[in-house]
């Protein structure tokens, strides 16, 4: 009792600013949320056009593909791994399915297309998981290898050929509006219905991480694989599941990309891996595994989207966007270095 009283008394002696700082260190998503709010206020003050409904809808549209990728990376990262092959998986799935549907089943509806894309991405992800477990190699190295293998396949057998005329069902799904707003000048802004795909994926991911045994297992493996194995968790099952889930989301993201852009380009998504990983890290996930939340990841995606999409509104050159993202990541790394593990 005396020790507890002394602890409470000691906490009261700590200045409020330090207590607030400690709270933020223990809740990284709150820091990300604060950065989002500050960025919105600054950009909105300098350029009030930021608050136009059309611009807000555009940002929501921009979060869908990146958000699906980020949710997959979150699951892998929480288990102690790292996947950089998700854009290659998305590119392969979206191009092959678009080509096959266009040539052989042009009347196929969007729901079987999404199901086939999810299954195809999951199969490719399972290959990643089996390789990681069998080779006992760092998942970063394995997925770099599979990424190059997939990209090499696309370059060798497909090249840079584009599909301009996508299937009607994919085109219609991309145009389907969830919300429609007509401005004073008569301009119409729409929030696409495929935004709901991200909402559903986020809900499913949250449920898996917080309400299932596999969610508990992947956090345990990410925290300490050796201890998790001794406690009875099956490392092979965890490895296969997380990469399969990341592949599944990547396959869906590929179809979302084609539907929204009405174009299937096999090299469209190349180079966006670091943005996605940065979003997950900025959302509070440790690169070493064992942590991360869906809310934090979505906030990280929103922050990266803001940096990439709206800084041009205040006159900041696009060439500085990477530098700004890099500074955010360095700040997150510094925060993690002093963040308690409990």
C-alpha positions in Angstrom: 0.0 0.0 0.0 2.8 2.4 0.9 4.6 1.7 -2.4 1.3 2.2 -4.3 0.8 5.5 -2.6 4.3 6.6 -3.3 3.8 5.7 -7.0 0.6 7.8 -7.2 2.3 10.6 -5.4 5.2 10.4 -7.8 2.9 10.5 -10.8 1.3 13.7 -9.4 4.7 15.3 -9.2 5.4 14.7 -12.9 4.6 17.8 -15.0 1.5 17.6 -17.1 3.4 18.0 -20.3 5.5 15.0 -19.6 2.5 12.9 -18.6 0.8 13.9 -21.9 4.0 13.0 -23.8 4.1 9.6 -22.1 0.5 9.0 -23.0 1.2 9.7 -26.7 4.2 7.4 -26.7 2.0 4.6 -25.3 -0.7 5.3 -28.0 1.0 5.8 -31.3 -2.3 6.0 -33.3 -3.1 9.2 -31.3 0.1 10.8 -32.6 -0.8 9.8 -36.2 -4.3 11.3 -35.6 -2.8 14.5 -34.3 -0.5 14.8 -37.4 -3.6 14.3 -39.6 -5.5 17.0 -37.8 -2.6 19.4 -37.9 -2.0 18.8 -41.6 -5.6 19.2 -42.5 -5.8 22.5 -40.5 -2.7 23.9 -42.1 -3.6 22.9 -45.7 -7.2 24.0 -45.2 -6.1 27.4 -43.8 -3.7 28.1 -46.6 -6.1 26.8 -49.3 -9.8 26.6 -48.3 -10.4 24.6 -51.5 -9.1 21.6 -49.5 -12.5 21.4 -47.7 -14.5 21.0 -50.9 -16.5 17.9 -51.0 -15.0 16.8 -54.3 -11.5 17.0 -52.8 -12.6 15.0 -49.7 -14.2 12.3 -52.0 -11.0 12.2 -54.1 -9.0 11.5 -50.9 -11.4 8.8 -49.8 -11.1 7.2 -53.2 -7.3 7.3 -53.0 -7.2 5.4 -49.7 -8.9 2.3 -51.0 -6.1 0.4 -52.8 -3.4 1.7 -50.4 -5.6 0.8 -47.5 -6.2 -2.8 -48.7 -2.5 -3.2 -49.1 -1.8 -1.7 -45.7 -4.2 -4.1 -43.9 -2.4 -7.0 -45.4 1.0 -5.6 -44.5 -0.3 -5.0 -40.9 -1.2 -8.7 -40.4 2.2 -9.8 -41.7 4.1 -7.2 -39.7 2.2 -8.0 -36.5 3.4 -11.6 -36.9 7.1 -10.5 -37.1 7.4 -10.7 -40.9 7.5 -8.2 -43.8 6.0 -8.5 -47.2 7.0 -6.4 -50.2 5.5 -8.6 -52.9 1.9 -7.4 -52.5 2.0 -4.9 -55.4 3.4 -7.6 -57.7 0.7 -10.1 -56.7 -1.9 -7.4 -57.3 -0.5 -6.6 -60.7 -0.4 -10.2 -61.8 -3.9 -11.0 -60.6 -5.5 -7.9 -62.0 -3.9 -8.2 -65.4 -4.5 -11.9 -65.9 -8.1 -11.8 -64.6 -8.9 -8.7 -66.7 -7.4 -10.4 -69.8 -9.2 -13.7 -69.2 -12.6 -12.1 -68.5 -12.3 -9.7 -71.4 -11.5 -12.5 -73.9 -13.5 -15.4 -72.6 -16.3 -14.2 -70.2 -17.1 -10.5 -70.9 -20.5 -10.8 -69.2 -19.1 -12.1 -65.9 -20.4 -10.0 -63.0 -18.1 -8.2 -60.5 -18.7 -10.6 -57.6 -17.2 -13.8 -59.2 -14.3 -11.6 -60.5 -13.6 -10.4 -56.9 -13.9 -14.0 -55.6 -11.4 -15.3 -58.2 -9.0 -12.4 -57.5 -9.1 -13.0 -53.8 -8.5 -16.8 -54.3 -5.7 -16.2 -56.8 -4.0 -13.6 -54.5 -4.4 -16.0 -51.5 -2.7 -18.9 -53.4 0.3 -16.7 -54.3 0.4 -15.5 -50.7 0.4 -19.2 -49.5 3.4 -19.8 -51.7 5.1 -16.9 -49.9 4.2 -18.3 -46.5 5.4 -21.8 -47.3 8.7 -20.5 -48.6 9.3 -18.3 -45.5 8.6 -21.3 -43.3 10.5 -23.9 -45.3 13.6 -21.8 -46.0 13.7 -20.3 -42.4 14.8 -17.1 -44.2 13.8 -13.5 -43.4 10.4 -12.8 -45.0 11.8 -9.6 -46.5 14.3 -11.5 -48.5 11.8 -14.2 -49.6 9.2 -11.7 -50.7 11.8 -9.6 -52.6 12.6 -12.7 -54.5 8.9 -13.5 -55.3 8.3 -9.9 -56.2 11.1 -10.0 -58.8 10.0 -13.4 -60.0 6.4 -12.1 -60.6 7.6 -8.9 -62.2 10.0 -10.8 -64.4 7.1 -13.0 -65.5 5.0 -10.0 -66.4 7.8 -8.3 -68.3 8.8 -11.5 -70.2 5.3 -12.7 -71.2 3.2 -9.6 -71.2 5.6 -6.6 -71.5 4.0 -3.2 -71.3 0.7 -4.1 -73.1 -2.3 -2.3 -71.6 -5.9 -3.3 -71.4 -7.9 -0.2 -72.2 -11.3 -1.9 -72.6 -12.0 -3.6 -69.3 -15.0 -5.8 -68.7 -18.3 -4.0 -68.4 -19.0 -5.2 -64.9 -15.7 -3.9 -63.6 -16.2 -0.5 -65.4 -19.8 -0.3 -64.0 -18.5 -1.1 -60.5 -15.9 1.6 -60.7 -18.6 4.2 -61.7 -21.1 3.1 -59.1 -21.7 5.9 -56.6 -22.2 5.5 -52.9 -22.7 9.2 -52.3 -23.4 12.0 -54.8 -23.0 15.7 -54.1 -23.8 18.6 -56.5 -22.0 21.8 -55.8 -23.3 25.4 -56.2 -21.6 25.6 -59.6 -23.3 22.4 -60.8 -20.3 20.2 -60.5 -21.1 16.7 -59.3 -18.8 14.9 -56.9 -19.2 11.2 -56.1 -17.9 8.9 -53.5 -17.5 5.5 -55.2 -19.3 2.4 -53.9 -16.0 0.5 -53.9 -15.0 2.5 -50.9 -17.1 0.0 -48.9 -14.7 -2.7 -49.9 -12.1 -1.0 -47.7 -14.6 -0.7 -44.9 -15.5 -4.4 -45.0 -11.8 -5.4 -45.2 -11.0 -3.2 -42.2 -13.8 -4.7 -40.2 -12.8 -8.3 -41.1 -9.2 -7.6 -40.3 -10.1 -6.0 -36.9 -12.2 -9.1 -36.1 -9.4 -11.5 -37.0 -6.8 -9.6 -34.9 -9.0 -9.0 -31.9 -11.6 -11.8 -31.7 -9.9 -15.0 -33.0 -7.3 -17.5 -31.9 -5.3 -16.9 -35.1 -5.1 -13.2 -34.2 -3.8 -14.0 -30.8 -1.3 -16.4 -32.3 0.1 -14.0 -34.8 0.7 -11.3 -32.2 2.4 -14.0 -30.0 4.6 -15.1 -32.8 5.5 -11.5 -33.7 6.4 -10.8 -30.0 8.6 -13.8 -29.7 8.4 -16.8 -32.1 10.4 -19.1 -29.8 8.2 -18.6 -26.8 5.1 -18.8 -29.0 6.2 -22.1 -30.3 6.8 -23.5 -26.8 3.4 -22.4 -25.9 1.9 -24.5 -28.6 1.4 -22.0 -31.4 2.0 -23.5 -34.9 4.5 -21.2 -36.7 3.8 -22.8 -40.1 0.1 -22.1 -39.8 0.7 -18.5 -38.8 3.2 -17.9 -41.6 0.9 -19.4 -44.2 -2.2 -17.6 -42.9 -0.7 -14.1 -42.7 0.8 -14.2 -46.2 -2.3 -15.8 -47.6 -4.4 -13.0 -46.1 -2.1 -10.3 -47.4 -2.2 -12.0 -50.9 -6.0 -12.1 -50.7 -6.3 -8.4 -50.0 -3.7 -7.7 -52.7 -5.8 -9.6 -55.3 -8.9 -7.6 -54.4 -6.9 -4.4 -54.4 -5.8 -5.2 -58.0 -9.4 -5.4 -59.2 -10.2 -2.2 -57.3 -7.3 -0.5 -59.1 -8.5 -1.6 -62.5 -12.2 -0.7 -61.8 -11.3 2.8 -60.5 -8.8 3.6 -63.3 -10.6 1.7 -66.1 -7.2 0.5 -67.3 -5.1 -2.6 -66.6 -1.4 -1.7 -66.6 0.9 -4.5 -65.3 3.4 -2.0 -63.9 1.0 0.6 -62.5 1.5 -0.3 -58.8 5.3 -0.8 -58.9 7.1 1.4 -56.4 4.3 2.0 -54.0 5.5 -0.6 -51.5 7.4 1.9 -49.3 4.3 4.2 -49.0 2.2 1.3 -47.8 4.8 0.1 -45.3 5.3 3.6 -44.1 1.6 4.0 -43.5 1.5 0.9 -41.3 4.6 1.9 -39.3 3.2 5.5 -38.8 0.0 3.8 -37.6 1.9 2.3 -34.6 3.0 -1.1 -35.8 6.6 -2.1 -34.8 8.8 -3.3 -37.6 9.9 -6.0 -35.2 6.4 -7.4 -34.9 3.9 -8.1 -32.1 2.0 -4.9 -32.3 -0.2 -2.8 -34.6 -3.9 -1.9 -34.9 -6.4 -1.5 -37.8 -7.3 2.0 -36.6 -3.7 3.1 -36.5 -3.1 1.6 -39.9 -6.0 3.4 -41.5 -4.8 6.7 -39.9 -1.4 6.0 -41.3 -2.9 5.5 -44.7 -4.9 8.7 -44.4 -1.7 10.6 -43.4 0.3 9.2 -46.4 -2.7 10.0 -48.7 -2.8 13.6 -47.4 0.9 14.0 -48.0 0.8 12.6 -51.5 -2.5 14.3 -52.6 -2.9 17.7 -51.0 0.4 19.2 -50.3 0.5 20.5 -53.8 -2.5 22.7 -52.8 -0.2 24.7 -50.6 2.5 25.1 -53.1 4.8 22.3 -51.8 6.5 20.6 -54.8 5.8 16.9 -55.3 9.5 16.2 -55.1 9.4 17.1 -51.4 6.7 14.5 -50.6 9.1 11.7 -50.1 11.2 13.8 -47.8 8.2 14.7 -45.7 7.2 11.0 -45.4 10.8 10.2 -44.5 10.7 12.7 -41.7 7.4 11.2 -40.4 9.0 7.8 -40.4 12.1 9.0 -38.6 9.9 10.6 -36.0 7.9 7.4 -35.6 11.2 5.5 -35.2 12.4 7.8 -32.5 9.1 7.4 -30.7 9.4 3.6 -30.8 12.9 3.7 -29.4 11.6 5.2 -26.2 8.2 3.5 -26.2 7.8 0.9 -23.4 6.9 -2.6 -24.6 4.2 -3.2 -22.1 
